Amino acid sequence: MTARCSTSLLVLAGATLILTFCGCATARCVPAYTKTSEGVVHTACKQPNRSCVVVKSGLSAADKQILLDTHNKYRSQIAKGQLGRFPPARDMLRLVSLFVIFGAFSRAWQKEI
């Protein structure tokens, strides 16, 4: 993977965390999340940090679209075998809704800090 791609993917993955300071929304602690190894508590199941003050939460629709488009651009290049040492993918779906899940976990994680 090239440094440019690594940096872009890092920015993509971290943007939700960076822009979601102590989010208000709560990720749901579903039973599947409680079955972690070695007694580790899943982020969605932890209690919020009471000293956390909401500064800003969430991404604008435009920001979400930029992140989604950037992700899908790199996903397409990887799927076609055009980026780095990755072989072409056989059945790689486009990311269309995982930001909802990532955002919920990001907000839950931010509340723990």
Backbone atoms as SQL, in Angstrom:
CREATE TABLE atoms (id INTEGER PRIMARY KEY, chain TEXT, resi INTEGER, resn TEXT, atom TEXT, x REAL, y REAL, z REAL);
INSERT INTO atoms VALUES
  (1, 'A', 1, 'MET', 'N', 0.852, -1.167, 0.000),
  (2, 'A', 1, 'MET', 'CA', 0.000, 0.000, 0.000),
  (3, 'A', 1, 'MET', 'C', 0.899, 1.232, 0.000),
  (4, 'A', 2, 'THR', 'N', 0.577, 2.186, -0.818),
  (5, 'A', 2, 'THR', 'CA', 1.402, 3.385, -0.891),
  (6, 'A', 2, 'THR', 'C', 1.182, 4.269, 0.323),
  (7, 'A', 3, 'ALA', 'N', 2.148, 5.143, 0.576),
  (8, 'A', 3, 'ALA', 'CA', 2.030, 6.063, 1.713),
  (9, 'A', 3, 'ALA', 'C', 0.816, 6.969, 1.539),
  (10, 'A', 4, 'ARG', 'N', 0.566, 7.378, 0.307),
  (11, 'A', 4, 'ARG', 'CA', -0.580, 8.252, 0.036),
  (12, 'A', 4, 'ARG', 'C', -1.890, 7.541, 0.367),
  (13, 'A', 5, 'CYS', 'N', -1.990, 6.287, -0.049),
  (14, 'A', 5, 'CYS', 'CA', -3.196, 5.507, 0.229),
  (15, 'A', 5, 'CYS', 'C', -3.342, 5.285, 1.727),
  (16, 'A', 6, 'SER', 'N', -2.244, 4.921, 2.383),
  (17, 'A', 6, 'SER', 'CA', -2.285, 4.697, 3.829),
  (18, 'A', 6, 'SER', 'C', -2.746, 5.943, 4.553),
  (19, 'A', 7, 'THR', 'N', -2.210, 7.081, 4.148),
  (20, 'A', 7, 'THR', 'CA', -2.587, 8.342, 4.778),
  (21, 'A', 7, 'THR', 'C', -4.055, 8.645, 4.532),
  (22, 'A', 8, 'SER', 'N', -4.518, 8.447, 3.317),
  (23, 'A', 8, 'SER', 'CA', -5.916, 8.722, 2.995),
  (24, 'A', 8, 'SER', 'C', -6.851, 7.817, 3.770),
  (25, 'A', 9, 'LEU', 'N', -6.506, 6.541, 3.856),
  (26, 'A', 9, 'LEU', 'CA', -7.349, 5.619, 4.602),
  (27, 'A', 9, 'LEU', 'C', -7.341, 5.949, 6.082),
  (28, 'A', 10, 'LEU', 'N', -6.196, 6.378, 6.605),
  (29, 'A', 10, 'LEU', 'CA', -6.116, 6.778, 8.000),
  (30, 'A', 10, 'LEU', 'C', -6.993, 7.996, 8.247),
  (31, 'A', 11, 'VAL', 'N', -6.940, 8.953, 7.340),
  (32, 'A', 11, 'VAL', 'CA', -7.786, 10.137, 7.467),
  (33, 'A', 11, 'VAL', 'C', -9.249, 9.733, 7.410),
  (34, 'A', 12, 'LEU', 'N', -9.589, 8.862, 6.490),
  (35, 'A', 12, 'LEU', 'CA', -10.959, 8.390, 6.356),
  (36, 'A', 12, 'LEU', 'C', -11.429, 7.702, 7.624),
  (37, 'A', 13, 'ALA', 'N', -10.632, 6.789, 8.134),
  (38, 'A', 13, 'ALA', 'CA', -11.018, 6.044, 9.333),
  (39, 'A', 13, 'ALA', 'C', -11.076, 6.936, 10.560),
  (40, 'A', 14, 'GLY', 'N', -10.180, 7.901, 10.630),
  (41, 'A', 14, 'GLY', 'CA', -10.124, 8.736, 11.817),
  (42, 'A', 14, 'GLY', 'C', -11.025, 9.954, 11.787),
  (43, 'A', 15, 'ALA', 'N', -11.537, 10.310, 10.636),
  (44, 'A', 15, 'ALA', 'CA', -12.327, 11.534, 10.530),
  (45, 'A', 15, 'ALA', 'C', -13.542, 11.518, 11.439),
  (46, 'A', 16, 'THR', 'N', -14.206, 10.389, 11.506),
  (47, 'A', 16, 'THR', 'CA', -15.368, 10.308, 12.372),
  (48, 'A', 16, 'THR', 'C', -14.962, 10.494, 13.822),
  (49, 'A', 17, 'LEU', 'N', -13.842, 9.890, 14.215),
  (50, 'A', 17, 'LEU', 'CA', -13.368, 10.038, 15.585),
  (51, 'A', 17, 'LEU', 'C', -12.975, 11.479, 15.875),
  (52, 'A', 18, 'ILE', 'N', -12.279, 12.091, 14.955),
  (53, 'A', 18, 'ILE', 'CA', -11.811, 13.453, 15.159),
  (54, 'A', 18, 'ILE', 'C', -12.979, 14.433, 15.217),
  (55, 'A', 19, 'LEU', 'N', -13.958, 14.255, 14.366),
  (56, 'A', 19, 'LEU', 'CA', -15.067, 15.195, 14.293),
  (57, 'A', 19, 'LEU', 'C', -16.198, 14.880, 15.260),
  (58, 'A', 20, 'THR', 'N', -16.097, 13.783, 15.981),
  (59, 'A', 20, 'THR', 'CA', -17.143, 13.407, 16.915),
  (60, 'A', 20, 'THR', 'C', -16.605, 13.532, 18.331),
  (61, 'A', 21, 'PHE', 'N', -16.610, 14.718, 18.861),
  (62, 'A', 21, 'PHE', 'CA', -16.101, 14.957, 20.202),
  (63, 'A', 21, 'PHE', 'C', -17.210, 14.684, 21.204),
  (64, 'A', 22, 'CYS', 'N', -17.038, 13.652, 22.008),
  (65, 'A', 22, 'CYS', 'CA', -17.993, 13.348, 23.076),
  (66, 'A', 22, 'CYS', 'C', -19.425, 13.340, 22.557),
  (67, 'A', 23, 'GLY', 'N', -19.711, 12.556, 21.570),
  (68, 'A', 23, 'GLY', 'CA', -21.032, 12.518, 20.959),
  (69, 'A', 23, 'GLY', 'C', -22.141, 12.144, 21.916),
  (70, 'A', 24, 'CYS', 'N', -23.329, 12.606, 21.624),
  (71, 'A', 24, 'CYS', 'CA', -24.486, 12.360, 22.477),
  (72, 'A', 24, 'CYS', 'C', -25.136, 11.010, 22.207),
  (73, 'A', 25, 'ALA', 'N', -25.159, 10.585, 20.961),
  (74, 'A', 25, 'ALA', 'CA', -25.848, 9.345, 20.617),
  (75, 'A', 25, 'ALA', 'C', -25.165, 8.153, 21.266),
  (76, 'A', 26, 'THR', 'N', -25.930, 7.150, 21.593),
  (77, 'A', 26, 'THR', 'CA', -25.399, 5.973, 22.262),
  (78, 'A', 26, 'THR', 'C', -25.417, 4.787, 21.315),
  (79, 'A', 27, 'ALA', 'N', -24.285, 4.105, 21.206),
  (80, 'A', 27, 'ALA', 'CA', -24.254, 2.853, 20.457),
  (81, 'A', 27, 'ALA', 'C', -24.953, 1.822, 21.327),
  (82, 'A', 28, 'ARG', 'N', -25.739, 0.983, 20.750),
  (83, 'A', 28, 'ARG', 'CA', -26.493, 0.000, 21.524),
  (84, 'A', 28, 'ARG', 'C', -25.628, -1.187, 21.896),
  (85, 'A', 29, 'CYS', 'N', -25.726, -1.582, 23.150),
  (86, 'A', 29, 'CYS', 'CA', -24.999, -2.746, 23.645),
  (87, 'A', 29, 'CYS', 'C', -25.876, -3.975, 23.418),
  (88, 'A', 30, 'VAL', 'N', -25.710, -4.595, 22.273),
  (89, 'A', 30, 'VAL', 'CA', -26.492, -5.782, 21.949),
  (90, 'A', 30, 'VAL', 'C', -25.782, -7.013, 22.502),
  (91, 'A', 31, 'PRO', 'N', -26.497, -8.120, 22.720),
  (92, 'A', 31, 'PRO', 'CA', -25.886, -9.320, 23.308),
  (93, 'A', 31, 'PRO', 'C', -24.603, -9.781, 22.628),
  (94, 'A', 32, 'ALA', 'N', -24.507, -9.637, 21.313),
  (95, 'A', 32, 'ALA', 'CA', -23.296, -10.078, 20.606),
  (96, 'A', 32, 'ALA', 'C', -22.070, -9.317, 21.095),
  (97, 'A', 33, 'TYR', 'N', -22.256, -8.066, 21.522),
  (98, 'A', 33, 'TYR', 'CA', -21.131, -7.256, 21.985),
  (99, 'A', 33, 'TYR', 'C', -20.680, -7.645, 23.387),
  (100, 'A', 34, 'THR', 'N', -21.536, -8.286, 24.155),
  (101, 'A', 34, 'THR', 'CA', -21.171, -8.647, 25.528),
  (102, 'A', 34, 'THR', 'C', -20.335, -9.914, 25.577),
  (103, 'A', 35, 'LYS', 'N', -20.233, -10.635, 24.476),
  (104, 'A', 35, 'LYS', 'CA', -19.489, -11.897, 24.429),
  (105, 'A', 35, 'LYS', 'C', -18.068, -11.672, 23.928),
  (106, 'A', 36, 'THR', 'N', -17.311, -10.849, 24.623),
  (107, 'A', 36, 'THR', 'CA', -15.937, -10.586, 24.220),
  (108, 'A', 36, 'THR', 'C', -14.996, -11.485, 24.995),
  (109, 'A', 37, 'SER', 'N', -13.817, -11.670, 24.466),
  (110, 'A', 37, 'SER', 'CA', -12.844, -12.543, 25.114),
  (111, 'A', 37, 'SER', 'C', -12.159, -11.842, 26.277),
  (112, 'A', 38, 'GLU', 'N', -11.727, -12.609, 27.222),
  (113, 'A', 38, 'GLU', 'CA', -10.925, -12.139, 28.352),
  (114, 'A', 38, 'GLU', 'C', -11.577, -11.012, 29.133),
  (115, 'A', 39, 'GLY', 'N', -12.890, -10.969, 29.170),
  (116, 'A', 39, 'GLY', 'CA', -13.585, -9.976, 29.976),
  (117, 'A', 39, 'GLY', 'C', -13.496, -8.546, 29.475),
  (118, 'A', 40, 'VAL', 'N', -13.087, -8.357, 28.237),
  (119, 'A', 40, 'VAL', 'CA', -12.985, -7.011, 27.671),
  (120, 'A', 40, 'VAL', 'C', -14.396, -6.488, 27.411),
  (121, 'A', 41, 'VAL', 'N', -14.655, -5.250, 27.811),
  (122, 'A', 41, 'VAL', 'CA', -15.967, -4.647, 27.605),
  (123, 'A', 41, 'VAL', 'C', -15.968, -3.899, 26.272),
  (124, 'A', 42, 'HIS', 'N', -16.943, -4.216, 25.421),
  (125, 'A', 42, 'HIS', 'CA', -17.067, -3.570, 24.117),
  (126, 'A', 42, 'HIS', 'C', -17.372, -2.085, 24.309),
  (127, 'A', 43, 'THR', 'N', -16.840, -1.259, 23.439),
  (128, 'A', 43, 'THR', 'CA', -17.046, 0.188, 23.505),
  (129, 'A', 43, 'THR', 'C', -18.517, 0.556, 23.622),
  (130, 'A', 44, 'ALA', 'N', -19.377, -0.121, 22.878),
  (131, 'A', 44, 'ALA', 'CA', -20.800, 0.204, 22.890),
  (132, 'A', 44, 'ALA', 'C', -21.453, -0.107, 24.233),
  (133, 'A', 45, 'CYS', 'N', -20.781, -0.908, 25.071),
  (134, 'A', 45, 'CYS', 'CA', -21.360, -1.325, 26.346),
  (135, 'A', 45, 'CYS', 'C', -20.812, -0.554, 27.546),
  (136, 'A', 46, 'LYS', 'N', -19.843, 0.322, 27.317),
  (137, 'A', 46, 'LYS', 'CA', -19.255, 1.074, 28.428),
  (138, 'A', 46, 'LYS', 'C', -20.117, 2.282, 28.776),
  (139, 'A', 47, 'GLN', 'N', -20.044, 2.693, 30.025),
  (140, 'A', 47, 'GLN', 'CA', -20.776, 3.869, 30.482),
  (141, 'A', 47, 'GLN', 'C', -20.045, 5.135, 30.036),
  (142, 'A', 48, 'PRO', 'N', -20.790, 6.200, 29.754),
  (143, 'A', 48, 'PRO', 'CA', -20.139, 7.442, 29.343),
  (144, 'A', 48, 'PRO', 'C', -19.317, 8.050, 30.476),
  (145, 'A', 49, 'ASN', 'N', -18.290, 8.766, 30.111),
  (146, 'A', 49, 'ASN', 'CA', -17.476, 9.498, 31.071),
  (147, 'A', 49, 'ASN', 'C', -18.269, 10.732, 31.480),
  (148, 'A', 50, 'ARG', 'N', -18.573, 10.858, 32.756),
  (149, 'A', 50, 'ARG', 'CA', -19.411, 11.962, 33.237),
  (150, 'A', 50, 'ARG', 'C', -18.759, 13.336, 33.061),
  (151, 'A', 51, 'SER', 'N', -17.440, 13.371, 32.943),
  (152, 'A', 51, 'SER', 'CA', -16.767, 14.659, 32.786),
  (153, 'A', 51, 'SER', 'C', -16.684, 15.094, 31.326),
  (154, 'A', 52, 'CYS', 'N', -17.200, 14.278, 30.428),
  (155, 'A', 52, 'CYS', 'CA', -17.172, 14.592, 29.006),
  (156, 'A', 52, 'CYS', 'C', -18.224, 15.656, 28.691),
  (157, 'A', 53, 'VAL', 'N', -17.796, 16.705, 28.031),
  (158, 'A', 53, 'VAL', 'CA', -18.695, 17.783, 27.637),
  (159, 'A', 53, 'VAL', 'C', -18.802, 17.776, 26.115),
  (160, 'A', 54, 'VAL', 'N', -20.013, 17.827, 25.607),
  (161, 'A', 54, 'VAL', 'CA', -20.219, 17.810, 24.159),
  (162, 'A', 54, 'VAL', 'C', -19.699, 19.109, 23.558),
  (163, 'A', 55, 'VAL', 'N', -18.738, 18.980, 22.660),
  (164, 'A', 55, 'VAL', 'CA', -18.188, 20.125, 21.944),
  (165, 'A', 55, 'VAL', 'C', -18.811, 20.178, 20.558),
  (166, 'A', 56, 'LYS', 'N', -18.776, 19.059, 19.881),
  (167, 'A', 56, 'LYS', 'CA', -19.351, 18.944, 18.549),
  (168, 'A', 56, 'LYS', 'C', -19.611, 17.468, 18.306),
  (169, 'A', 57, 'SER', 'N', -20.696, 17.158, 17.636),
  (170, 'A', 57, 'SER', 'CA', -21.019, 15.757, 17.394),
  (171, 'A', 57, 'SER', 'C', -21.470, 15.561, 15.961),
  (172, 'A', 58, 'GLY', 'N', -20.973, 14.498, 15.348),
  (173, 'A', 58, 'GLY', 'CA', -21.437, 14.116, 14.029),
  (174, 'A', 58, 'GLY', 'C', -20.715, 14.790, 12.881),
  (175, 'A', 59, 'LEU', 'N', -21.115, 14.389, 11.696),
  (176, 'A', 59, 'LEU', 'CA', -20.571, 14.929, 10.453),
  (177, 'A', 59, 'LEU', 'C', -21.717, 15.491, 9.637),
  (178, 'A', 60, 'SER', 'N', -21.429, 16.509, 8.865),
  (179, 'A', 60, 'SER', 'CA', -22.454, 17.047, 7.974),
  (180, 'A', 60, 'SER', 'C', -22.686, 16.047, 6.844),
  (181, 'A', 61, 'ALA', 'N', -23.788, 16.209, 6.152),
  (182, 'A', 61, 'ALA', 'CA', -24.085, 15.332, 5.012),
  (183, 'A', 61, 'ALA', 'C', -22.989, 15.448, 3.954),
  (184, 'A', 62, 'ALA', 'N', -22.478, 16.658, 3.758),
  (185, 'A', 62, 'ALA', 'CA', -21.407, 16.862, 2.768),
  (186, 'A', 62, 'ALA', 'C', -20.133, 16.139, 3.191),
  (187, 'A', 63, 'ASP', 'N', -19.782, 16.214, 4.492),
  (188, 'A', 63, 'ASP', 'CA', -18.597, 15.511, 4.993),
  (189, 'A', 63, 'ASP', 'C', -18.742, 14.004, 4.825),
  (190, 'A', 64, 'LYS', 'N', -19.928, 13.483, 5.135),
  (191, 'A', 64, 'LYS', 'CA', -20.167, 12.045, 4.984),
  (192, 'A', 64, 'LYS', 'C', -20.004, 11.624, 3.525),
  (193, 'A', 65, 'GLN', 'N', -20.506, 12.453, 2.606),
  (194, 'A', 65, 'GLN', 'CA', -20.407, 12.125, 1.184),
  (195, 'A', 65, 'GLN', 'C', -18.956, 12.131, 0.722),
  (196, 'A', 66, 'ILE', 'N', -18.165, 13.098, 1.198),
  (197, 'A', 66, 'ILE', 'CA', -16.743, 13.152, 0.844),
  (198, 'A', 66, 'ILE', 'C', -16.029, 11.904, 1.349),
  (199, 'A', 67, 'LEU', 'N', -16.281, 11.524, 2.591),
  (200, 'A', 67, 'LEU', 'CA', -15.651, 10.326, 3.150),
  (201, 'A', 67, 'LEU', 'C', -16.076, 9.076, 2.392),
  (202, 'A', 68, 'LEU', 'N', -17.354, 8.976, 2.091),
  (203, 'A', 68, 'LEU', 'CA', -17.873, 7.823, 1.362),
  (204, 'A', 68, 'LEU', 'C', -17.275, 7.741, -0.036),
  (205, 'A', 69, 'ASP', 'N', -17.229, 8.865, -0.737),
  (206, 'A', 69, 'ASP', 'CA', -16.662, 8.888, -2.089),
  (207, 'A', 69, 'ASP', 'C', -15.178, 8.531, -2.076),
  (208, 'A', 70, 'THR', 'N', -14.437, 9.064, -1.095),
  (209, 'A', 70, 'THR', 'CA', -13.008, 8.767, -0.985),
  (210, 'A', 70, 'THR', 'C', -12.789, 7.291, -0.700),
  (211, 'A', 71, 'HIS', 'N', -13.568, 6.759, 0.229),
  (212, 'A', 71, 'HIS', 'CA', -13.454, 5.331, 0.542),
  (213, 'A', 71, 'HIS', 'C', -13.732, 4.488, -0.699),
  (214, 'A', 72, 'ASN', 'N', -14.825, 4.779, -1.387),
  (215, 'A', 72, 'ASN', 'CA', -15.206, 3.973, -2.547),
  (216, 'A', 72, 'ASN', 'C', -14.221, 4.107, -3.702),
  (217, 'A', 73, 'LYS', 'N', -13.571, 5.262, -3.826),
  (218, 'A', 73, 'LYS', 'CA', -12.535, 5.440, -4.849),
  (219, 'A', 73, 'LYS', 'C', -11.391, 4.458, -4.595),
  (220, 'A', 74, 'TYR', 'N', -10.904, 4.428, -3.344),
  (221, 'A', 74, 'TYR', 'CA', -9.807, 3.521, -3.012),
  (222, 'A', 74, 'TYR', 'C', -10.262, 2.063, -3.023),
  (223, 'A', 75, 'ARG', 'N', -11.484, 1.819, -2.605),
  (224, 'A', 75, 'ARG', 'CA', -12.022, 0.465, -2.625),
  (225, 'A', 75, 'ARG', 'C', -12.049, -0.060, -4.046),
  (226, 'A', 76, 'SER', 'N', -12.455, 0.790, -4.971),
  (227, 'A', 76, 'SER', 'CA', -12.518, 0.400, -6.375),
  (228, 'A', 76, 'SER', 'C', -11.130, 0.078, -6.919),
  (229, 'A', 77, 'GLN', 'N', -10.148, 0.919, -6.586),
  (230, 'A', 77, 'GLN', 'CA', -8.781, 0.675, -7.051),
  (231, 'A', 77, 'GLN', 'C', -8.233, -0.628, -6.474),
  (232, 'A', 78, 'ILE', 'N', -8.500, -0.872, -5.209),
  (233, 'A', 78, 'ILE', 'CA', -8.037, -2.117, -4.582),
  (234, 'A', 78, 'ILE', 'C', -8.753, -3.310, -5.203),
  (235, 'A', 79, 'ALA', 'N', -10.077, -3.191, -5.395),
  (236, 'A', 79, 'ALA', 'CA', -10.856, -4.292, -5.964),
  (237, 'A', 79, 'ALA', 'C', -10.378, -4.667, -7.365),
  (238, 'A', 80, 'LYS', 'N', -9.909, -3.690, -8.122),
  (239, 'A', 80, 'LYS', 'CA', -9.424, -3.938, -9.482),
  (240, 'A', 80, 'LYS', 'C', -7.957, -4.350, -9.521),
  (241, 'A', 81, 'GLY', 'N', -7.311, -4.399, -8.342),
  (242, 'A', 81, 'GLY', 'CA', -5.897, -4.764, -8.290),
  (243, 'A', 81, 'GLY', 'C', -4.987, -3.650, -8.767),
  (244, 'A', 82, 'GLN', 'N', -5.460, -2.414, -8.736),
  (245, 'A', 82, 'GLN', 'CA', -4.699, -1.271, -9.248),
  (246, 'A', 82, 'GLN', 'C', -3.905, -0.543, -8.167),
  (247, 'A', 83, 'LEU', 'N', -3.977, -0.998, -6.937),
  (248, 'A', 83, 'LEU', 'CA', -3.335, -0.269, -5.851),
  (249, 'A', 83, 'LEU', 'C', -2.453, -1.204, -5.038),
  (250, 'A', 84, 'GLY', 'N', -1.170, -0.902, -5.028),
  (251, 'A', 84, 'GLY', 'CA', -0.247, -1.665, -4.196),
  (252, 'A', 84, 'GLY', 'C', -0.162, -3.130, -4.573),
  (253, 'A', 85, 'ARG', 'N', 0.015, -3.951, -3.568),
  (254, 'A', 85, 'ARG', 'CA', 0.205, -5.393, -3.775),
  (255, 'A', 85, 'ARG', 'C', -1.102, -6.177, -3.667),
  (256, 'A', 86, 'PHE', 'N', -2.224, -5.489, -3.632),
  (257, 'A', 86, 'PHE', 'CA', -3.495, -6.172, -3.454),
  (258, 'A', 86, 'PHE', 'C', -3.927, -6.874, -4.740),
  (259, 'A', 87, 'PRO', 'N', -4.342, -8.126, -4.641),
  (260, 'A', 87, 'PRO', 'CA', -4.875, -8.810, -5.824),
  (261, 'A', 87, 'PRO', 'C', -6.294, -8.306, -6.096),
  (262, 'A', 88, 'PRO', 'N', -6.776, -8.454, -7.322),
  (263, 'A', 88, 'PRO', 'CA', -8.157, -8.049, -7.604),
  (264, 'A', 88, 'PRO', 'C', -9.141, -8.820, -6.728),
  (265, 'A', 89, 'ALA', 'N', -10.212, -8.155, -6.345),
  (266, 'A', 89, 'ALA', 'CA', -11.241, -8.796, -5.519),
  (267, 'A', 89, 'ALA', 'C', -12.248, -9.497, -6.421),
  (268, 'A', 90, 'ARG', 'N', -12.904, -10.491, -5.866),
  (269, 'A', 90, 'ARG', 'CA', -13.919, -11.214, -6.646),
  (270, 'A', 90, 'ARG', 'C', -15.308, -10.623, -6.453),
  (271, 'A', 91, 'ASP', 'N', -15.644, -10.264, -5.216),
  (272, 'A', 91, 'ASP', 'CA', -16.979, -9.754, -4.922),
  (273, 'A', 91, 'ASP', 'C', -16.871, -8.764, -3.772),
  (274, 'A', 92, 'MET', 'N', -16.547, -7.536, -4.090),
  (275, 'A', 92, 'MET', 'CA', -16.318, -6.519, -3.068),
  (276, 'A', 92, 'MET', 'C', -17.399, -5.456, -3.187),
  (277, 'A', 93, 'LEU', 'N', -18.298, -5.404, -2.218),
  (278, 'A', 93, 'LEU', 'CA', -19.413, -4.466, -2.259),
  (279, 'A', 93, 'LEU', 'C', -18.967, -3.058, -1.885),
  (280, 'A', 94, 'ARG', 'N', -19.659, -2.088, -2.431),
  (281, 'A', 94, 'ARG', 'CA', -19.364, -0.692, -2.104),
  (282, 'A', 94, 'ARG', 'C', -19.882, -0.377, -0.706),
  (283, 'A', 95, 'LEU', 'N', -19.163, 0.516, -0.026),
  (284, 'A', 95, 'LEU', 'CA', -19.585, 0.961, 1.294),
  (285, 'A', 95, 'LEU', 'C', -20.687, 1.991, 1.117),
  (286, 'A', 96, 'VAL', 'N', -21.854, 1.705, 1.654),
  (287, 'A', 96, 'VAL', 'CA', -22.950, 2.649, 1.541),
  (288, 'A', 96, 'VAL', 'C', -23.564, 3.015, 2.889),
  (289, 'A', 97, 'SER', 'N', -23.461, 2.136, 3.884),
  (290, 'A', 97, 'SER', 'CA', -24.149, 2.440, 5.133),
  (291, 'A', 97, 'SER', 'C', -23.338, 2.178, 6.393),
  (292, 'A', 98, 'LEU', 'N', -22.108, 1.721, 6.280),
  (293, 'A', 98, 'LEU', 'CA', -21.334, 1.416, 7.479),
  (294, 'A', 98, 'LEU', 'C', -20.979, 2.652, 8.287),
  (295, 'A', 99, 'PHE', 'N', -21.076, 3.844, 7.688),
  (296, 'A', 99, 'PHE', 'CA', -20.790, 5.045, 8.456),
  (297, 'A', 99, 'PHE', 'C', -21.742, 5.171, 9.637),
  (298, 'A', 100, 'VAL', 'N', -22.950, 4.676, 9.504),
  (299, 'A', 100, 'VAL', 'CA', -23.895, 4.704, 10.621),
  (300, 'A', 100, 'VAL', 'C', -23.338, 3.885, 11.778),
  (301, 'A', 101, 'ILE', 'N', -22.840, 2.690, 11.487),
  (302, 'A', 101, 'ILE', 'CA', -22.273, 1.824, 12.517),
  (303, 'A', 101, 'ILE', 'C', -20.990, 2.416, 13.063),
  (304, 'A', 102, 'PHE', 'N', -20.076, 2.840, 12.178),
  (305, 'A', 102, 'PHE', 'CA', -18.814, 3.422, 12.626),
  (306, 'A', 102, 'PHE', 'C', -19.060, 4.656, 13.481),
  (307, 'A', 103, 'GLY', 'N', -20.011, 5.472, 13.080),
  (308, 'A', 103, 'GLY', 'CA', -20.319, 6.685, 13.834),
  (309, 'A', 103, 'GLY', 'C', -20.828, 6.378, 15.226),
  (310, 'A', 104, 'ALA', 'N', -21.683, 5.364, 15.344),
  (311, 'A', 104, 'ALA', 'CA', -22.205, 4.990, 16.661),
  (312, 'A', 104, 'ALA', 'C', -21.082, 4.519, 17.570),
  (313, 'A', 105, 'PHE', 'N', -20.188, 3.685, 17.063),
  (314, 'A', 105, 'PHE', 'CA', -19.069, 3.212, 17.877),
  (315, 'A', 105, 'PHE', 'C', -18.114, 4.356, 18.203),
  (316, 'A', 106, 'SER', 'N', -17.902, 5.230, 17.235),
  (317, 'A', 106, 'SER', 'CA', -17.020, 6.369, 17.456),
  (318, 'A', 106, 'SER', 'C', -17.557, 7.256, 18.570),
  (319, 'A', 107, 'ARG', 'N', -18.857, 7.536, 18.518),
  (320, 'A', 107, 'ARG', 'CA', -19.450, 8.376, 19.553),
  (321, 'A', 107, 'ARG', 'C', -19.387, 7.694, 20.914),
  (322, 'A', 108, 'ALA', 'N', -19.612, 6.391, 20.960),
  (323, 'A', 108, 'ALA', 'CA', -19.526, 5.664, 22.229),
  (324, 'A', 108, 'ALA', 'C', -18.102, 5.708, 22.764),
  (325, 'A', 109, 'TRP', 'N', -17.122, 5.526, 21.885),
  (326, 'A', 109, 'TRP', 'CA', -15.722, 5.560, 22.301),
  (327, 'A', 109, 'TRP', 'C', -15.347, 6.943, 22.824),
  (328, 'A', 110, 'GLN', 'N', -15.796, 7.987, 22.146),
  (329, 'A', 110, 'GLN', 'CA', -15.473, 9.345, 22.580),
  (330, 'A', 110, 'GLN', 'C', -16.033, 9.640, 23.961),
  (331, 'A', 111, 'LYS', 'N', -17.179, 9.065, 24.301),
  (332, 'A', 111, 'LYS', 'CA', -17.780, 9.319, 25.609),
  (333, 'A', 111, 'LYS', 'C', -17.000, 8.653, 26.731),
  (334, 'A', 112, 'GLU', 'N', -16.197, 7.635, 26.412),
  (335, 'A', 112, 'GLU', 'CA', -15.414, 6.945, 27.439),
  (336, 'A', 112, 'GLU', 'C', -14.202, 7.748, 27.870),
  (337, 'A', 113, 'ILE', 'N', -13.690, 8.565, 26.987),
  (338, 'A', 113, 'ILE', 'CA', -12.423, 9.262, 27.239),
  (339, 'A', 113, 'ILE', 'C', -12.569, 10.265, 28.367);
